[in-house]
Every structure is written in structure tokens, then in C-alpha cells.
Amino acid sequence: MKNKAFLILILFLFAFTMPPKVMAQCAMCTINAEQGVKNGNTQAAGLNTGVIYLLVIPYILATAVGIIWYKKYRKKNVHLDMKSDRINLN
């Protein structure tokens, strides 16, 4: 068990200490978005709306699944039948 926990810890540390180098946008998309804003073009606004749409949808789905799971599996009116007799542990 300790070996698995140690391996998971090492993998976790490697995943966050050595981030890969990635570009957020290609050069053409960046220039197009910047020039669109300067020239009064509405394509940049559409690009921003699309990015926000793609960003928000997974969070909405995860929240909906969490709410459904919580409502389905929470217990209501749980009654524990505990004996009032004392237990002798000797």
C-alpha cells in the first residue's frame, strides 16, 4: 500500500513540476483576433463567445450530474435502531 501511495505521489509531482510548453492560440488566430478588435470587426467578439461557450459547458454538465447524484442518493428520515442495553466488553 505504501508503494502505491509513493508511486502516485511521485507521478503527481512530475505532472505538476514539469509542465509542457503549449501555445494557447496559433499565430494567425492571435493576429486575427487583435486586428479584428482594432478595425471594428465582430469576428473577435464571436471568437470570445465561442471560447466562453466551450469553457462553461463542462462545468454546467458536472454541476448537473452532481446535483442529480446528490438528490438521488441522499438518505431521508434515517432511523437508527440502537439498543439501550449496555455492552460488557470484558
C-alpha positions as CSV (number, residue, x, y, z in Angstrom):
1,M,0.0,0.0,0.0
2,K,2.9,2.4,0.8
3,N,4.5,1.6,-2.5
4,K,1.3,2.6,-4.4
5,A,0.9,5.8,-2.5
6,F,4.5,6.7,-3.0
7,L,4.2,6.0,-6.8
8,I,1.1,8.1,-7.0
9,L,2.8,10.9,-5.1
10,I,5.8,10.8,-7.5
11,L,3.6,10.8,-10.6
12,F,1.6,13.7,-9.2
13,L,4.8,15.7,-8.5
14,F,6.2,15.0,-12.0
15,A,2.9,16.1,-13.6
16,F,2.9,19.5,-11.9
17,T,6.6,20.3,-11.8
18,M,7.3,19.8,-15.5
19,P,4.5,21.5,-17.4
20,P,4.6,21.0,-21.2
21,K,5.1,24.1,-23.3
22,V,2.0,24.8,-25.3
23,M,0.7,27.7,-27.3
24,A,-2.7,29.0,-26.4
25,Q,-3.5,30.1,-30.0
26,C,-1.8,29.8,-33.3
27,A,-0.2,33.0,-34.5
28,M,-2.9,33.5,-37.2
29,C,-5.7,33.3,-34.7
30,T,-4.0,35.7,-32.3
31,I,-3.3,38.3,-35.1
32,N,-6.8,37.9,-36.5
33,A,-8.4,38.5,-33.1
34,E,-6.2,41.5,-32.3
35,Q,-6.8,43.1,-35.7
36,G,-10.5,42.4,-35.6
37,V,-10.9,44.4,-32.4
38,K,-8.9,47.4,-33.8
39,N,-10.8,47.5,-37.1
40,G,-14.3,47.2,-35.5
41,N,-14.8,43.7,-36.9
42,T,-17.2,41.5,-34.9
43,Q,-15.3,38.2,-35.5
44,A,-13.3,38.8,-32.4
45,A,-16.4,39.0,-30.3
46,G,-17.6,35.8,-31.8
47,L,-14.3,34.2,-31.1
48,N,-14.5,35.2,-27.4
49,T,-18.1,34.0,-27.2
50,G,-17.1,30.6,-28.6
51,V,-14.3,30.3,-26.1
52,I,-16.5,31.1,-23.2
53,Y,-19.2,28.6,-24.5
54,L,-16.6,25.8,-24.7
55,L,-15.3,26.7,-21.3
56,V,-18.7,26.8,-19.5
57,I,-20.4,23.7,-20.9
58,P,-18.3,21.1,-19.0
59,Y,-18.9,23.0,-15.7
60,I,-22.6,23.1,-16.2
61,L,-22.7,19.4,-17.0
62,A,-20.6,18.4,-14.0
63,T,-22.8,20.6,-11.7
64,A,-26.0,19.0,-13.1
65,V,-24.6,15.5,-12.6
66,G,-23.5,16.3,-9.1
67,I,-27.0,17.7,-8.2
68,I,-28.8,14.7,-9.6
69,W,-26.4,12.3,-7.8
70,Y,-26.9,14.2,-4.5
71,K,-30.7,14.2,-4.7
72,K,-30.9,10.6,-5.8
73,Y,-28.5,9.1,-3.2
74,R,-29.1,11.2,0.0
75,K,-31.0,9.4,2.7
76,K,-34.1,10.9,4.2
77,N,-35.7,10.1,7.5
78,V,-33.0,7.6,8.6
79,H,-33.9,5.9,11.9
80,L,-31.2,4.0,13.8
81,D,-32.5,1.2,16.0
82,M,-29.9,1.3,18.7
83,K,-30.2,-1.0,21.7
84,S,-30.3,0.8,25.0
85,D,-28.6,-2.2,26.7
86,R,-25.1,-1.6,28.0
87,I,-22.4,-3.7,26.4
88,N,-20.0,-5.5,28.6
89,L,-16.6,-5.6,26.9
90,N,-14.9,-7.9,29.4
